[in-house]
Protein backbone atom coordinates (compact mmCIF):
# COMPACT_ATOMS: atom_id res chain seq x y z
CA UNK A 1 0.00 0.00 0.00
CA UNK A 2 2.82 2.38 0.85
CA UNK A 3 6.48 2.41 -0.19
CA UNK A 4 8.60 5.16 1.40
CA UNK A 5 12.03 5.46 -0.18
CA UNK A 6 14.94 7.51 1.21
CA UNK A 7 12.65 10.18 2.68
CA UNK A 8 14.37 13.33 3.94
CA UNK A 9 12.46 16.09 5.74
CA UNK A 10 14.49 19.01 7.08
CA UNK A 11 13.63 22.08 9.15
CA UNK A 12 15.59 25.26 8.59
CA UNK A 13 16.23 27.91 11.23
CA UNK A 14 18.44 30.97 11.27
CA UNK A 15 21.25 29.00 12.89
CA UNK A 16 21.14 25.48 11.46
CA UNK A 17 19.28 22.72 9.65
CA UNK A 18 17.50 20.02 11.67
CA UNK A 19 17.32 16.68 9.86
CA UNK A 20 14.04 15.54 11.41
CA UNK A 21 13.70 12.64 8.96
CA UNK A 22 16.99 11.54 7.44
CA UNK A 23 16.95 8.90 4.68
CA UNK A 24 14.02 6.83 5.99
CA UNK A 25 12.72 3.86 3.97
CA UNK A 26 9.97 1.34 4.75
CA UNK A 27 7.01 -0.49 3.21
CA UNK A 28 3.46 -1.07 4.41
CA UNK A 29 1.44 -4.05 3.17
CA UNK A 30 -2.34 -4.31 2.85
CA UNK A 31 -4.02 -5.25 6.14
CA UNK A 32 -0.76 -4.84 8.08
CA UNK A 33 -0.07 -2.76 11.19
CA UNK A 34 3.37 -1.14 11.29
CA UNK A 35 4.43 0.25 14.66
CA UNK A 36 6.88 3.18 14.69
CA UNK A 37 8.61 3.65 18.03
CA UNK A 38 11.27 5.91 19.46
CA UNK A 39 11.72 8.65 22.02
CA UNK A 40 10.37 12.18 21.56
CA UNK A 41 12.19 13.96 18.74
CA UNK A 42 13.16 10.77 16.92
CA UNK A 43 11.19 11.74 13.79
CA UNK A 44 8.07 9.58 14.17
CA UNK A 45 5.44 12.29 13.81
CA UNK A 46 7.35 14.19 11.10
CA UNK A 47 7.47 10.97 9.08
CA UNK A 48 3.66 10.77 9.32
CA UNK A 49 3.22 14.45 8.45
CA UNK A 50 5.51 13.97 5.46
CA UNK A 51 3.34 11.12 4.17
CA UNK A 52 0.24 13.31 4.56
CA UNK A 53 2.07 16.28 2.97
CA UNK A 54 1.35 18.36 6.07
CA UNK A 55 4.89 19.39 7.01
CA UNK A 56 4.63 23.01 8.23
CA UNK A 57 6.11 25.36 5.62
CA UNK A 58 8.27 27.33 4.99
CA UNK A 59 10.47 26.07 7.84
CA UNK A 60 9.86 22.40 7.12
CA UNK A 61 10.37 20.84 3.72
CA UNK A 62 10.70 17.42 2.10
CA UNK A 63 14.11 17.70 0.41
CA UNK A 64 14.48 14.16 -0.96
CA UNK A 65 12.96 10.74 -1.43
CA UNK A 66 9.71 9.29 -2.73
CA UNK A 67 6.42 8.28 -1.09
CA UNK A 68 4.65 5.79 -3.35
CA UNK A 69 1.00 5.18 -2.46
CA UNK A 70 -1.15 2.51 -4.08
CA UNK A 71 -4.37 4.49 -4.42
CA UNK A 72 -7.44 2.26 -4.95
CA UNK A 73 -8.89 4.75 -7.45
CA UNK A 74 -5.78 6.08 -9.23
CA UNK A 75 -3.10 3.40 -8.92
CA UNK A 76 0.48 4.19 -7.87
CA UNK A 77 0.98 7.84 -6.90
CA UNK A 78 4.16 9.56 -5.73
CA UNK A 79 2.80 11.83 -2.99
CA UNK A 80 5.92 14.01 -3.15
CA UNK A 81 5.20 14.92 -6.77
CA UNK A 82 1.43 15.43 -7.02
CA UNK A 83 -0.21 18.86 -6.65
CA UNK A 84 -1.86 20.09 -3.46
CA UNK A 85 -5.28 19.81 -5.14
CA UNK A 86 -4.62 16.15 -5.98
CA UNK A 87 -3.31 15.50 -2.45
CA UNK A 88 -6.48 16.97 -0.95
CA UNK A 89 -8.49 14.31 -2.80
CA UNK A 90 -6.33 11.56 -1.29
CA UNK A 91 -5.97 13.03 2.20
CA UNK A 92 -8.90 12.03 4.39
CA UNK A 93 -10.26 9.82 1.64
CA UNK A 94 -7.85 7.00 0.72
CA UNK A 95 -5.32 7.87 3.42
CA UNK A 96 -6.36 9.29 6.81
CA UNK A 97 -4.67 10.34 10.03
CA UNK A 98 -5.67 10.41 13.68
CA UNK A 99 -3.72 13.23 15.29
CA UNK A 100 -2.32 13.29 18.79
CA UNK A 101 -4.43 15.07 21.42
CA UNK A 102 -8.02 15.03 20.07
CA UNK A 103 -8.92 18.10 22.16
CA UNK A 104 -6.64 20.24 20.02
CA UNK A 105 -7.63 18.48 16.78
CA UNK A 106 -11.38 19.03 17.11
CA UNK A 107 -12.74 22.53 16.49
CA UNK A 108 -14.38 23.79 19.72
CA UNK A 109 -16.98 25.95 17.92
CA UNK A 110 -18.50 23.14 15.83
CA UNK A 111 -20.42 20.10 17.01
CA UNK A 112 -18.80 16.68 16.75
CA UNK A 113 -21.36 15.63 14.16
CA UNK A 114 -20.77 18.66 11.92
CA UNK A 115 -17.01 18.03 11.91
CA UNK A 116 -17.39 14.41 10.79
CA UNK A 117 -20.07 15.39 8.26
CA UNK A 118 -17.68 17.93 6.73
CA UNK A 119 -15.20 15.17 5.82
CA UNK A 120 -17.99 13.03 4.32
CA UNK A 121 -19.47 15.88 2.24
CA UNK A 122 -16.00 16.85 0.98
CA UNK A 123 -15.14 13.43 -0.42
CA UNK A 124 -18.46 11.71 -1.12
CA UNK A 125 -21.48 12.62 -3.21
CA UNK A 126 -24.05 12.50 -0.42
CA UNK A 127 -26.78 14.87 0.68
CA UNK A 128 -26.65 16.47 4.13
CA UNK A 129 -29.35 14.07 5.35
CA UNK A 130 -27.40 11.05 4.07
CA UNK A 131 -24.15 12.42 5.54
CA UNK A 132 -25.82 12.90 8.92
CA UNK A 133 -27.15 9.34 8.89
CA UNK A 134 -23.72 7.98 7.95
CA UNK A 135 -22.08 10.02 10.74
CA UNK A 136 -24.45 8.53 13.34
CA UNK A 137 -23.71 5.05 11.95
CA UNK A 138 -19.97 5.75 12.26
CA UNK A 139 -20.47 6.85 15.88
CA UNK A 140 -22.29 3.57 16.52
CA UNK A 141 -19.46 1.66 14.84
CA UNK A 142 -16.96 3.53 17.03
CA UNK A 143 -19.01 2.34 20.03
CA UNK A 144 -19.89 5.82 21.22
CA UNK A 145 -22.78 5.91 23.72
CA UNK A 146 -25.87 7.89 22.67
CA UNK A 147 -24.62 8.59 19.09
CA UNK A 148 -27.42 11.08 18.33
CA UNK A 149 -26.61 13.12 21.45
CA UNK A 150 -22.89 13.14 20.67
CA UNK A 151 -23.68 14.23 17.12
CA UNK A 152 -25.08 17.47 18.60
CA UNK A 153 -22.46 17.77 21.37
CA UNK A 154 -19.47 20.11 21.33
CA UNK A 155 -15.98 18.66 22.04
CA UNK A 156 -15.83 20.15 25.55
CA UNK A 157 -19.05 18.33 26.47
CA UNK A 158 -17.65 14.80 26.02
CA UNK A 159 -14.81 12.85 27.65
CA UNK A 160 -11.29 12.30 26.32
CA UNK A 161 -12.01 8.74 25.27
CA UNK A 162 -15.16 9.86 23.46
CA UNK A 163 -13.24 12.60 21.64
CA UNK A 164 -10.77 9.98 20.46
CA UNK A 165 -13.62 7.83 19.15
CA UNK A 166 -15.00 10.85 17.29
CA UNK A 167 -11.56 11.29 15.69
CA UNK A 168 -11.53 7.60 14.73
CA UNK A 169 -15.02 7.93 13.22
CA UNK A 170 -13.84 10.97 11.24
CA UNK A 171 -10.73 9.12 9.99
CA UNK A 172 -12.84 6.09 9.02
CA UNK A 173 -15.61 8.12 7.34
CA UNK A 174 -14.37 7.46 3.79
CA UNK A 175 -13.10 3.89 4.34
CA UNK A 176 -9.38 4.72 3.90
CA UNK A 177 -6.86 2.17 2.68
CA UNK A 178 -4.19 3.52 5.04
CA UNK A 179 -4.76 4.94 8.52
CA UNK A 180 -1.97 6.77 10.34
CA UNK A 181 -2.50 6.92 14.11
CA UNK A 182 -0.13 9.32 15.89
CA UNK A 183 -0.14 8.31 19.57
CA UNK A 184 -3.95 7.95 19.60
CA UNK A 185 -4.07 6.63 23.18
CA UNK A 186 -1.93 9.32 24.84
CA UNK A 187 -3.47 10.74 28.05
CA UNK A 188 -6.14 8.01 28.17
CA UNK A 189 -6.43 5.66 31.13
CA UNK A 190 -5.54 2.00 30.54
CA UNK A 191 -9.16 0.83 30.37
CA UNK A 192 -10.13 3.36 27.69
CA UNK A 193 -6.80 2.71 25.92
CA UNK A 194 -7.57 -1.01 25.70
CA UNK A 195 -11.00 -0.29 24.21
CA UNK A 196 -9.56 2.11 21.62
CA UNK A 197 -6.93 -0.45 20.56
CA UNK A 198 -9.57 -3.16 20.32
CA UNK A 199 -11.73 -0.88 18.18
CA UNK A 200 -8.86 -0.03 15.82
CA UNK A 201 -7.98 -3.70 15.34
CA UNK A 202 -11.64 -4.50 14.66
CA UNK A 203 -11.95 -1.72 12.06
CA UNK A 204 -8.67 -2.76 10.44
CA UNK A 205 -9.88 -6.35 10.03
CA UNK A 206 -13.36 -5.39 8.83
CA UNK A 207 -12.05 -2.96 6.18
CA UNK A 208 -8.81 -4.76 5.20
CA UNK A 209 -7.04 -1.53 6.14
CA UNK A 210 -3.35 -0.86 6.75
CA UNK A 211 -2.28 1.04 9.88
CA UNK A 212 0.82 3.01 10.79
CA UNK A 213 0.72 3.21 14.58
CA UNK A 214 3.08 5.77 16.14
CA UNK A 215 3.80 5.58 19.85
CA UNK A 216 6.47 5.55 22.54
CA UNK A 217 4.56 2.84 24.43
CA UNK A 218 6.22 -0.51 23.69
CA UNK A 219 3.44 -2.40 25.47
CA UNK A 220 0.89 -1.04 23.00
CA UNK A 221 3.13 -1.97 20.06
CA UNK A 222 3.51 -5.53 21.34
CA UNK A 223 -0.27 -5.82 21.38
CA UNK A 224 -1.25 -4.25 18.06
CA UNK A 225 1.66 -4.30 15.56
CA UNK A 226 2.73 -6.93 13.02
CA UNK A 227 6.06 -5.23 12.34
CA UNK A 228 8.06 -2.60 14.22
CA UNK A 229 10.31 0.21 12.98
CA UNK A 230 12.61 1.84 15.55
CA UNK A 231 13.66 5.47 14.94
CA UNK A 232 16.46 7.46 16.55
CA UNK A 233 17.57 10.99 15.58
CA UNK A 234 15.58 10.89 12.35
CA UNK A 235 16.92 7.55 11.17
CA UNK A 236 15.61 3.98 11.15
CA UNK A 237 18.03 2.04 13.34
CA UNK A 238 16.18 -1.28 13.28
CA UNK A 239 13.06 -2.90 11.82
CA UNK A 240 11.56 -6.37 11.84
CA UNK A 241 8.64 -8.43 13.05
CA UNK A 242 7.26 -7.58 16.48
CA UNK A 243 8.44 -10.95 17.80
CA UNK A 244 12.02 -10.45 16.56
CA UNK A 245 12.30 -6.89 17.84
CA UNK A 246 11.09 -7.80 21.34
CA UNK A 247 12.89 -11.12 21.66
CA UNK A 248 16.09 -10.57 19.70
CA UNK A 249 16.87 -6.83 19.35
CA UNK A 250 20.10 -6.07 17.50
CA UNK A 251 20.70 -2.32 17.80
CA UNK A 252 21.94 -0.84 21.12
CA UNK A 253 19.18 1.78 21.04
CA UNK A 254 16.46 -0.87 20.70
CA UNK A 255 18.03 -2.85 23.53
CA UNK A 256 18.05 0.30 25.63
CA UNK A 257 14.39 1.05 24.94
CA UNK A 258 13.37 -2.47 25.94
CA UNK A 259 15.59 -2.45 29.02
CA UNK A 260 14.01 0.79 30.26
CA UNK A 261 10.52 -0.72 30.51
CA UNK A 262 9.44 -0.86 34.16
CA UNK A 263 9.13 -4.42 35.43
CA UNK A 264 6.63 -5.60 37.99
CA UNK A 265 9.00 -8.23 39.39
CA UNK A 266 11.86 -5.79 40.07
CA UNK A 267 12.19 -2.86 42.43
CA UNK A 268 14.72 -0.23 41.32
CA UNK A 269 16.04 2.72 43.24
CA UNK A 270 16.90 4.60 40.03
CA UNK A 271 14.92 4.25 36.80
CA UNK A 272 17.20 3.38 33.86
CA UNK A 273 17.41 5.61 30.76
CA UNK A 274 18.46 4.78 27.21
CA UNK A 275 21.87 6.44 27.60
CA UNK A 276 22.71 3.87 30.29
CA UNK A 277 22.83 1.20 27.60
CA UNK A 278 24.60 2.82 24.65
CA UNK A 279 27.45 5.18 23.77
CA UNK A 280 29.38 6.43 20.73
CA UNK A 281 32.71 4.94 19.69
CA UNK A 282 35.67 6.89 18.27
CA UNK A 283 34.08 6.89 14.80
CA UNK A 284 30.81 8.31 16.11
CA UNK A 285 28.89 5.04 15.71
CA UNK A 286 26.38 3.98 18.38
CA UNK A 287 27.58 0.92 20.26
CA UNK A 288 26.38 -0.98 23.29
CA UNK A 289 27.85 0.38 26.50
CA UNK A 290 30.07 -2.02 28.37
CA UNK A 291 28.63 -2.57 31.81
CA UNK A 292 30.63 -3.50 34.85
C-alpha positions as CSV (number, residue, x, y, z in Angstrom):
1,X,0.0,0.0,0.0
2,X,2.8,2.4,0.8
3,X,6.5,2.4,-0.2
4,X,8.6,5.2,1.4
5,X,12.0,5.5,-0.2
6,X,14.9,7.5,1.2
7,X,12.7,10.2,2.7
8,X,14.4,13.3,3.9
9,X,12.5,16.1,5.7
10,X,14.5,19.0,7.1
11,X,13.6,22.1,9.2
12,X,15.6,25.3,8.6
13,X,16.2,27.9,11.2
14,X,18.4,31.0,11.3
15,X,21.2,29.0,12.9
16,X,21.1,25.5,11.5
17,X,19.3,22.7,9.7
18,X,17.5,20.0,11.7
19,X,17.3,16.7,9.9
20,X,14.0,15.5,11.4
21,X,13.7,12.6,9.0
22,X,17.0,11.5,7.4
23,X,16.9,8.9,4.7
24,X,14.0,6.8,6.0
25,X,12.7,3.9,4.0
26,X,10.0,1.3,4.7
27,X,7.0,-0.5,3.2
28,X,3.5,-1.1,4.4
29,X,1.4,-4.1,3.2
30,X,-2.3,-4.3,2.8
31,X,-4.0,-5.2,6.1
32,X,-0.8,-4.8,8.1
33,X,-0.1,-2.8,11.2
34,X,3.4,-1.1,11.3
35,X,4.4,0.3,14.7
36,X,6.9,3.2,14.7
37,X,8.6,3.7,18.0
38,X,11.3,5.9,19.5
39,X,11.7,8.7,22.0
40,X,10.4,12.2,21.6
41,X,12.2,14.0,18.7
42,X,13.2,10.8,16.9
43,X,11.2,11.7,13.8
44,X,8.1,9.6,14.2
45,X,5.4,12.3,13.8
46,X,7.4,14.2,11.1
47,X,7.5,11.0,9.1
48,X,3.7,10.8,9.3
49,X,3.2,14.5,8.5
50,X,5.5,14.0,5.5
51,X,3.3,11.1,4.2
52,X,0.2,13.3,4.6
53,X,2.1,16.3,3.0
54,X,1.3,18.4,6.1
55,X,4.9,19.4,7.0
56,X,4.6,23.0,8.2
57,X,6.1,25.4,5.6
58,X,8.3,27.3,5.0
59,X,10.5,26.1,7.8
60,X,9.9,22.4,7.1
61,X,10.4,20.8,3.7
62,X,10.7,17.4,2.1
63,X,14.1,17.7,0.4
64,X,14.5,14.2,-1.0
65,X,13.0,10.7,-1.4
66,X,9.7,9.3,-2.7
67,X,6.4,8.3,-1.1
68,X,4.6,5.8,-3.4
69,X,1.0,5.2,-2.5
70,X,-1.1,2.5,-4.1
71,X,-4.4,4.5,-4.4
72,X,-7.4,2.3,-5.0
73,X,-8.9,4.7,-7.4
74,X,-5.8,6.1,-9.2
75,X,-3.1,3.4,-8.9
76,X,0.5,4.2,-7.9
77,X,1.0,7.8,-6.9
78,X,4.2,9.6,-5.7
79,X,2.8,11.8,-3.0
80,X,5.9,14.0,-3.2
81,X,5.2,14.9,-6.8
82,X,1.4,15.4,-7.0
83,X,-0.2,18.9,-6.7
84,X,-1.9,20.1,-3.5
85,X,-5.3,19.8,-5.1
86,X,-4.6,16.1,-6.0
87,X,-3.3,15.5,-2.5
88,X,-6.5,17.0,-1.0
89,X,-8.5,14.3,-2.8
90,X,-6.3,11.6,-1.3
91,X,-6.0,13.0,2.2
92,X,-8.9,12.0,4.4
93,X,-10.3,9.8,1.6
94,X,-7.9,7.0,0.7
95,X,-5.3,7.9,3.4
96,X,-6.4,9.3,6.8
97,X,-4.7,10.3,10.0
98,X,-5.7,10.4,13.7
99,X,-3.7,13.2,15.3
100,X,-2.3,13.3,18.8
101,X,-4.4,15.1,21.4
102,X,-8.0,15.0,20.1
103,X,-8.9,18.1,22.2
104,X,-6.6,20.2,20.0
105,X,-7.6,18.5,16.8
106,X,-11.4,19.0,17.1
107,X,-12.7,22.5,16.5
108,X,-14.4,23.8,19.7
109,X,-17.0,26.0,17.9
110,X,-18.5,23.1,15.8
111,X,-20.4,20.1,17.0
112,X,-18.8,16.7,16.7
113,X,-21.4,15.6,14.2
114,X,-20.8,18.7,11.9
115,X,-17.0,18.0,11.9
116,X,-17.4,14.4,10.8
117,X,-20.1,15.4,8.3
118,X,-17.7,17.9,6.7
119,X,-15.2,15.2,5.8
120,X,-18.0,13.0,4.3
121,X,-19.5,15.9,2.2
122,X,-16.0,16.9,1.0
123,X,-15.1,13.4,-0.4
124,X,-18.5,11.7,-1.1
125,X,-21.5,12.6,-3.2
126,X,-24.0,12.5,-0.4
127,X,-26.8,14.9,0.7
128,X,-26.6,16.5,4.1
129,X,-29.3,14.1,5.3
130,X,-27.4,11.0,4.1
131,X,-24.1,12.4,5.5
132,X,-25.8,12.9,8.9
133,X,-27.2,9.3,8.9
134,X,-23.7,8.0,7.9
135,X,-22.1,10.0,10.7
136,X,-24.4,8.5,13.3
137,X,-23.7,5.0,11.9
138,X,-20.0,5.8,12.3
139,X,-20.5,6.8,15.9
140,X,-22.3,3.6,16.5
141,X,-19.5,1.7,14.8
142,X,-17.0,3.5,17.0
143,X,-19.0,2.3,20.0
144,X,-19.9,5.8,21.2
145,X,-22.8,5.9,23.7
146,X,-25.9,7.9,22.7
147,X,-24.6,8.6,19.1
148,X,-27.4,11.1,18.3
149,X,-26.6,13.1,21.5
150,X,-22.9,13.1,20.7
151,X,-23.7,14.2,17.1
152,X,-25.1,17.5,18.6
153,X,-22.5,17.8,21.4
154,X,-19.5,20.1,21.3
155,X,-16.0,18.7,22.0
156,X,-15.8,20.2,25.6
157,X,-19.1,18.3,26.5
158,X,-17.6,14.8,26.0
159,X,-14.8,12.9,27.7
160,X,-11.3,12.3,26.3
161,X,-12.0,8.7,25.3
162,X,-15.2,9.9,23.5
163,X,-13.2,12.6,21.6
164,X,-10.8,10.0,20.5
165,X,-13.6,7.8,19.2
166,X,-15.0,10.8,17.3
167,X,-11.6,11.3,15.7
168,X,-11.5,7.6,14.7
169,X,-15.0,7.9,13.2
170,X,-13.8,11.0,11.2
171,X,-10.7,9.1,10.0
172,X,-12.8,6.1,9.0
173,X,-15.6,8.1,7.3
174,X,-14.4,7.5,3.8
175,X,-13.1,3.9,4.3
176,X,-9.4,4.7,3.9
177,X,-6.9,2.2,2.7
178,X,-4.2,3.5,5.0
179,X,-4.8,4.9,8.5
180,X,-2.0,6.8,10.3
181,X,-2.5,6.9,14.1
182,X,-0.1,9.3,15.9
183,X,-0.1,8.3,19.6
184,X,-4.0,7.9,19.6
185,X,-4.1,6.6,23.2
186,X,-1.9,9.3,24.8
187,X,-3.5,10.7,28.0
188,X,-6.1,8.0,28.2
189,X,-6.4,5.7,31.1
190,X,-5.5,2.0,30.5
191,X,-9.2,0.8,30.4
192,X,-10.1,3.4,27.7
193,X,-6.8,2.7,25.9
194,X,-7.6,-1.0,25.7
195,X,-11.0,-0.3,24.2
196,X,-9.6,2.1,21.6
197,X,-6.9,-0.4,20.6
198,X,-9.6,-3.2,20.3
199,X,-11.7,-0.9,18.2
200,X,-8.9,0.0,15.8
201,X,-8.0,-3.7,15.3
202,X,-11.6,-4.5,14.7
203,X,-12.0,-1.7,12.1
204,X,-8.7,-2.8,10.4
205,X,-9.9,-6.3,10.0
206,X,-13.4,-5.4,8.8
207,X,-12.1,-3.0,6.2
208,X,-8.8,-4.8,5.2
209,X,-7.0,-1.5,6.1
210,X,-3.3,-0.9,6.7
211,X,-2.3,1.0,9.9
212,X,0.8,3.0,10.8
213,X,0.7,3.2,14.6
214,X,3.1,5.8,16.1
215,X,3.8,5.6,19.9
216,X,6.5,5.5,22.5
217,X,4.6,2.8,24.4
218,X,6.2,-0.5,23.7
219,X,3.4,-2.4,25.5
220,X,0.9,-1.0,23.0
221,X,3.1,-2.0,20.1
222,X,3.5,-5.5,21.3
223,X,-0.3,-5.8,21.4
224,X,-1.3,-4.2,18.1
225,X,1.7,-4.3,15.6
226,X,2.7,-6.9,13.0
227,X,6.1,-5.2,12.3
228,X,8.1,-2.6,14.2
229,X,10.3,0.2,13.0
230,X,12.6,1.8,15.6
231,X,13.7,5.5,14.9
232,X,16.5,7.5,16.5
233,X,17.6,11.0,15.6
234,X,15.6,10.9,12.4
235,X,16.9,7.5,11.2
236,X,15.6,4.0,11.1
237,X,18.0,2.0,13.3
238,X,16.2,-1.3,13.3
239,X,13.1,-2.9,11.8
240,X,11.6,-6.4,11.8
241,X,8.6,-8.4,13.1
242,X,7.3,-7.6,16.5
243,X,8.4,-11.0,17.8
244,X,12.0,-10.5,16.6
245,X,12.3,-6.9,17.8
246,X,11.1,-7.8,21.3
247,X,12.9,-11.1,21.7
248,X,16.1,-10.6,19.7
249,X,16.9,-6.8,19.4
250,X,20.1,-6.1,17.5
251,X,20.7,-2.3,17.8
252,X,21.9,-0.8,21.1
253,X,19.2,1.8,21.0
254,X,16.5,-0.9,20.7
255,X,18.0,-2.9,23.5
256,X,18.1,0.3,25.6
257,X,14.4,1.0,24.9
258,X,13.4,-2.5,25.9
259,X,15.6,-2.5,29.0
260,X,14.0,0.8,30.3
261,X,10.5,-0.7,30.5
262,X,9.4,-0.9,34.2
263,X,9.1,-4.4,35.4
264,X,6.6,-5.6,38.0
265,X,9.0,-8.2,39.4
266,X,11.9,-5.8,40.1
267,X,12.2,-2.9,42.4
268,X,14.7,-0.2,41.3
269,X,16.0,2.7,43.2
270,X,16.9,4.6,40.0
271,X,14.9,4.2,36.8
272,X,17.2,3.4,33.9
273,X,17.4,5.6,30.8
274,X,18.5,4.8,27.2
275,X,21.9,6.4,27.6
276,X,22.7,3.9,30.3
277,X,22.8,1.2,27.6
278,X,24.6,2.8,24.6
279,X,27.4,5.2,23.8
280,X,29.4,6.4,20.7
281,X,32.7,4.9,19.7
282,X,35.7,6.9,18.3
283,X,34.1,6.9,14.8
284,X,30.8,8.3,16.1
285,X,28.9,5.0,15.7
286,X,26.4,4.0,18.4
287,X,27.6,0.9,20.3
288,X,26.4,-1.0,23.3
289,X,27.9,0.4,26.5
290,X,30.1,-2.0,28.4
291,X,28.6,-2.6,31.8
292,X,30.6,-3.5,34.9
